[in-house]
Structure formats: structure tokens, C-alpha cells
Amino acid sequence: MSALRSSRMLARTLYSTPAAASRMAMVPSLSSRAFSATRFSADETKPAKPEKDMTPYPVENAPQFPAPTDPFHPEPAKESKKEYSETQKALVRGAAKMLGYNSKQSTAIRESGRMMRGVVDAVEADRSFWYDTCGLPPTYQSFFQIHLLYVLLLVTRLRALRSSRPDASPIPESIEPGTPHDAPSQTHPKGTPILGKAAHEAYPTELLSHFFELAESQMRMVLGRGERESVIRKYMEEMGEQWKGAGTGLDYVLGLGISSDPADVARADAEMASWVWRNLFSSRGLSPTPVPQAIDELAFVEQLEAVVRWVRQELYRLDSVSDEDVLDGNIGNWDSLSEDADKSS
């Protein structure tokens, strides 16, 4: 059984109905726990005995998305995009219609996959900011929390989608992320529902599925071939708890920003900085870490400010993208934190 199943079931359960989605507010706030190299003990009454060094495993390779079936033998990169004739496009459209390319579920899976591809590319482009400027250790914990930050911002936008859409995305289309206002090459009659579930339920669910597939693939690379499935399953359950805690915390912070109480609005940015500090920086400075490092407090405050400002800007940018473009996976490019840091220096 795949270690991903429990996390995917959590995602589908939480977004299956509006009432179920509201249960997120009832989940207790969970602070991020560092992912370490220790193994889970078979006897929970005894202290766990690590089989290896306590230092977290480093993440040495950039993630590959879509996550390969076998992360130790990933498929070679595909050739650059080819140009298709109108005859070829017409044949593909006809075959795709019969095979369900624009079916209700396939649309959500495909377009959320393009969004996830954009997240992976954006994180890699800003690698120097996260690991050099911010000094995050190149570990699985950092990998997970950085990608989760982007995913949670996207989920916030996707939950605001309407229930249906008038047309479908182009056939064929690139797997690369798109920009707003990309015109579809094929449309459906206006008013035709494309998704079985409401879009604000289906798209977040499929995006989280892509994310956890990537997370599990990278975890297998970090732990090495032959690691026990029980160990991977335990770690994936812990990652699921981190996702729930971080998502609930972000919802709380965003709720402060739209509160009718001026006092709540006034402390929203401070609470956002606290949320970033707990999750992304693992409460840096509060307790000893497995990887000792000197902390420049003044520089750290500036880094927190930069991340909080970036979060606010990206939420505003995503909100300005139309539902049609979001449903087509055309959410645009993420702003570069590395470039922003260079401009301010």
C-alpha cells in the first residue's frame, strides 16, 4: 500500500463538502516539527533508538515533477514542445473527447498539475534565497515547508473558485505553467459544467494530491532505496499533520486581516510573521537545532519581513487572476524573492 494514501484521503475528506471544509477551523493549531533522521521505535513505550546519525538527511537533487514512478530511475526529460498542424490538432481533439480528456476529474487533475509544475520551478529559481540568504538547511524538512508555502497560497485562491465554468482548456496544451489570458483553442457551450465536484473542492484536492506525490517521491530519495514502507508511512503521516497545522494557521492569520475588529487587522502582519517563523524557519532561535548555526538577528528580521511581504503580494496577485484563467491553470509567474532581495540590497 502506498504511503501517500492516508494523506490523499485527508485532502479529499477535508474538501469533499463545504461542511467538511469548515472542519479545518476545528483542527488544533500544530507547530511544525522538524523532520529528522531518527527511526520510529516498534515499541512506543520505549525511547526511539536512531539507527543513523541524528543529523537530518540532506536533499541533494532538485525534485522532478511530475513525480516519477521510480524516483531512483526517473524518466529522461522530454523534448521541447513541438508544433502541431491543424489536422493533427483536430484528430487529437476527437480522440481526447472519446477518452475523457476534458472530463470533470481529468480537467482538475491536469490543470492543478500545471500549477504544481509552476511551484516546483519557482522554488528552484529562488533556491539561493531560501538556502543561502535565509540560511535554511538543505534538508527534507526545508524542502517540504518551502513547497508547502506556495501550495497553501494556491489553495487559498482555489477555494474561492465558482462551481462551474463555461469552457474547457486547450487540446493539446503544454504541461508548462501558463500565464493569464492564454486563449483556449477549444470551447464548450456556455454553461456546461466541467467538474463533477465544485471547482473549489476538486482543484485544491488534486493540487494537494500532486504535492504529496512529489513529497513522497523526494522522501524516498532522501531515505534511500530499500527503506521500510512502515517508516515512510509514518513520516508521511507526520507531513500530513504539518500540512494541516500550517493550513489552519494560515487561515487564522488571513481571517485576522478581514476582521471587523481593528485590533485584529493591526496585528495580522505580526501574526503572519509568527506563522512563517514557526513553519518555514522551524521556530529558529527558540531551541537548539540538529544543525547548529549562528543567527544574525537583524538579518533574520529582514528575511521575515521579505517573506511576509511576498506572501501578501502573491495573495493579491492570485486574487486578481480571473476564475477562467485559474481553471485553465494559467496563474502566471511567481514573483522572485531572489530578485527582490537583490533590489533592496
C-alpha positions in Angstrom: 0.0 0.0 0.0 1.4 3.4 -0.9 2.4 5.7 2.0 0.6 8.5 0.2 -2.9 7.1 0.6 -3.6 8.4 4.1 -2.5 12.0 3.2 -4.6 11.9 -0.1 -7.6 10.6 1.8 -7.2 13.5 4.3 -7.2 16.0 1.4 -10.2 14.5 -0.2 -12.1 14.3 3.1 -11.4 17.9 4.1 -12.6 19.3 0.8 -15.4 16.8 -0.1 -18.2 19.2 1.1 -18.5 22.8 2.3 -19.4 21.5 5.8 -16.3 19.2 5.8 -14.1 22.1 4.7 -15.3 24.1 7.6 -13.8 21.5 9.9 -10.4 22.9 9.2 -11.2 25.6 11.7 -11.7 22.9 14.4 -8.3 21.3 13.9 -5.9 22.4 16.7 -3.0 24.6 15.7 0.0 22.5 15.2 3.5 23.9 15.1 5.9 22.4 12.6 8.0 19.6 13.8 11.4 19.1 12.3 11.8 16.0 10.1 14.8 14.1 11.5 16.8 11.0 10.5 15.6 9.0 13.6 13.6 5.9 13.1 10.3 5.1 14.8 10.5 2.6 17.5 8.4 -0.5 17.2 7.7 -0.3 21.0 6.1 3.1 21.6 6.7 2.8 25.4 10.5 2.9 24.9 12.6 5.8 23.6 13.3 5.5 19.9 16.7 4.3 19.0 18.2 6.0 16.0 19.9 3.7 13.6 21.9 6.5 12.0 23.3 9.9 12.8 20.9 12.4 14.2 21.8 15.0 11.5 18.9 15.4 9.1 19.4 13.9 5.7 20.4 16.4 3.1 18.4 17.0 -0.1 20.9 16.8 -2.8 18.9 16.7 -6.0 16.2 19.0 -7.4 12.8 17.4 -7.4 11.3 16.1 -10.6 7.7 16.9 -11.4 5.5 15.0 -12.3 6.9 12.7 -9.6 8.4 9.6 -11.4 7.1 6.1 -10.7 10.6 5.1 -9.6 12.4 8.1 -8.1 15.7 6.2 -8.4 15.3 5.8 -12.2 13.4 8.9 -13.4 12.4 9.2 -16.9 14.6 11.3 -19.2 13.5 14.9 -19.8 11.0 15.2 -22.7 11.9 17.0 -25.9 11.0 20.7 -26.4 7.4 21.5 -27.4 6.5 20.5 -31.0 4.3 22.4 -33.4 1.2 20.6 -34.5 -0.8 21.1 -37.7 -4.5 21.9 -37.6 -5.2 18.4 -38.9 -3.2 16.8 -36.1 -5.0 19.0 -33.5 -8.4 18.0 -34.9 -7.5 14.3 -34.6 -6.2 14.8 -31.0 -9.3 16.7 -30.0 -11.6 14.0 -31.4 -9.6 11.2 -29.6 -9.4 13.3 -26.4 -13.1 13.7 -26.3 -13.7 10.0 -26.5 -11.0 9.3 -23.9 -12.3 11.8 -21.4 -9.5 14.4 -21.7 -11.9 17.1 -20.7 -13.9 15.0 -18.2 -14.8 16.6 -14.9 -12.0 14.9 -12.9 -9.3 15.0 -15.7 -9.6 18.7 -16.0 -8.9 19.3 -12.4 -6.0 16.8 -12.3 -4.4 18.3 -15.4 -4.7 22.0 -14.6 -3.7 21.6 -11.0 -0.7 19.6 -12.2 0.4 22.6 -14.3 0.1 24.8 -11.2 2.3 22.4 -9.2 4.9 22.4 -12.0 5.0 26.2 -11.7 5.5 25.9 -7.9 8.5 23.5 -8.4 10.1 25.7 -11.0 9.6 28.8 -8.8 11.2 27.2 -5.8 14.2 26.1 -7.8 14.5 29.6 -9.3 14.6 31.1 -5.8 16.9 28.4 -4.3 19.6 30.9 -3.5 17.2 33.0 -1.5 15.8 30.1 0.6 19.1 28.3 1.3 21.7 31.0 1.1 20.1 34.3 2.0 17.7 32.8 4.6 20.2 30.1 5.7 17.6 27.2 5.6 19.4 23.9 5.9 19.2 21.8 2.7 17.1 19.1 4.3 13.8 17.4 3.6 12.1 19.5 6.2 13.1 22.7 4.4 12.1 21.2 1.0 8.6 20.3 2.4 7.9 23.6 4.1 9.0 25.8 1.2 6.9 23.9 -1.3 4.0 23.8 1.2 4.1 27.6 1.5 3.4 28.0 -2.3 0.8 25.3 -2.2 -1.1 26.8 0.7 -1.2 30.2 -1.1 -2.6 28.5 -4.2 -5.2 26.5 -2.1 -6.4 29.8 -0.7 -7.2 31.1 -4.2 -8.6 27.8 -5.4 -11.2 27.6 -2.6 -12.6 30.9 -3.9 -13.5 29.4 -7.3 -17.0 29.1 -8.6 -18.8 25.8 -9.1 -18.8 25.6 -12.9 -17.2 27.1 -15.9 -18.3 27.9 -19.5 -15.4 26.4 -21.4 -12.5 24.0 -21.2 -8.8 24.3 -21.6 -7.0 23.8 -24.9 -6.2 20.5 -26.6 -3.4 19.8 -26.9 -1.6 22.0 -24.4 1.8 22.4 -22.9 2.5 20.9 -19.5 4.4 24.1 -18.6 2.7 26.7 -16.4 0.6 29.2 -18.3 0.0 33.0 -18.0 -3.3 34.7 -17.6 -5.4 35.5 -20.8 -3.9 32.5 -22.7 -6.8 31.9 -25.2 -8.2 28.3 -25.2 -8.1 26.6 -28.6 -11.4 24.7 -27.9 -14.5 25.7 -26.1 -17.6 24.1 -24.8 -21.2 25.6 -24.9 -21.6 28.2 -22.3 -23.0 27.0 -19.0 -21.8 23.4 -19.5 -20.5 22.2 -16.1 -17.0 20.7 -16.4 -16.4 19.4 -12.9 -18.4 16.8 -11.0 -17.4 18.4 -7.8 -17.5 22.1 -7.3 -14.2 23.7 -8.6 -13.4 25.0 -5.1 -13.4 21.4 -3.9 -11.9 19.5 -6.8 -8.9 21.8 -7.6 -7.5 22.0 -4.1 -7.9 18.2 -3.6 -6.0 17.5 -6.8 -3.3 20.1 -6.2 -2.6 18.5 -2.8 -2.5 15.1 -4.4 0.2 16.3 -6.7 2.1 17.9 -3.8 2.1 14.8 -1.6 3.1 12.6 -4.6 6.1 14.9 -5.0 6.8 14.9 -1.3 6.7 11.1 -1.1 9.0 10.7 -4.1 11.5 13.1 -2.6 11.3 11.3 0.8 12.1 8.0 -0.9 15.2 9.6 -2.5 16.3 11.1 0.9 15.8 7.9 2.9 17.3 5.7 0.2 16.3 2.6 -1.7 15.0 -0.3 0.4 13.7 1.8 3.3 10.8 0.1 5.1 7.3 1.1 4.0 6.3 1.4 7.6 8.9 4.1 8.2 7.9 6.0 5.0 4.2 5.8 6.0 5.0 7.1 9.5 6.9 10.1 8.1 4.2 10.8 5.5 1.6 10.9 8.3 3.8 13.4 10.1 4.0 15.5 7.0 0.2 15.3 6.8 0.0 16.7 10.3 2.3 19.6 9.4 0.2 20.4 6.4 -3.0 20.5 8.5 -1.4 22.7 11.2 0.2 25.1 8.7 -3.1 25.4 6.7 -5.1 26.1 9.8 -2.6 28.6 11.0 -2.7 30.5 7.7 -6.5 30.5 7.6 -6.4 32.1 11.1 -3.9 34.8 10.0 -5.9 35.6 6.9 -9.0 35.8 8.9 -7.5 38.5 11.1 -6.8 40.6 8.0 -10.5 40.8 7.1 -11.8 41.0 10.7 -14.2 43.8 11.6 -12.1 44.4 14.7 -9.3 47.0 14.0 -7.2 45.4 16.7 -7.2 42.1 14.7 -6.3 43.8 11.5 -3.5 45.7 13.2 -1.8 42.5 14.3 -2.4 40.5 11.2 1.1 41.0 9.7 2.8 40.2 13.1 0.8 37.0 13.2 1.8 36.3 9.6 5.5 36.7 10.6 5.0 34.4 13.5 3.4 31.8 11.3 6.3 32.0 8.8 8.8 31.8 11.7 7.1 28.7 13.2 6.7 26.7 10.0 9.3 27.8 7.5 12.1 28.6 9.9 11.2 25.9 12.4 11.0 28.5 15.3 14.6 29.5 14.7 16.4 30.6 17.9 13.8 29.1 20.2 15.5 25.8 20.8 18.7 24.0 19.7 18.6 22.5 16.2 20.3 19.4 14.8 22.3 21.7 12.6 23.9 24.4 14.7 24.2 27.8 13.1 24.9 31.4 14.1 21.9 33.7 13.8 22.2 37.3 12.7 19.1 38.6 14.4 18.9 41.8 12.3 19.2 40.0 9.0 16.7 37.4 10.2 14.1 40.1 10.8 14.6 41.4 7.3 14.2 37.9 5.9 10.9 37.5 7.8 9.7 40.9 6.5 10.6 39.9 2.9 8.7 36.6 3.1 5.7 38.3 4.7 5.6 41.0 2.1 6.0 38.4 -0.7 3.1 36.3 0.7 0.8 39.4 0.8 1.9 40.3 -2.8 1.3 36.8 -4.1 -2.1 36.5 -2.5 -3.1 39.8 -4.1 -1.7 38.8 -7.5 -3.6 35.4 -7.4 -6.8 37.2 -6.3 -6.5 39.4 -9.4 -6.4 36.4 -11.8 -9.8 35.6 -13.2 -11.6 32.3 -12.4 -11.4 31.3 -16.1 -7.6 31.7 -16.1 -7.2 29.8 -12.8 -9.4 27.0 -14.0 -7.2 26.7 -17.1 -4.1 26.6 -14.9 -2.9 30.0 -16.2 -2.0 31.6 -12.9 1.1 33.4 -14.1 4.6 33.5 -12.8 5.5 33.7 -9.1 7.4 36.8 -8.0 11.1 36.1 -7.5 12.3 36.6 -3.9 15.9 36.5 -5.1 15.4 39.4 -7.4 13.6 41.4 -4.7 16.4 40.8 -2.3 19.0 42.0 -4.8 17.0 45.2 -5.5 16.7 46.0 -1.8 20.4 45.4 -1.1 
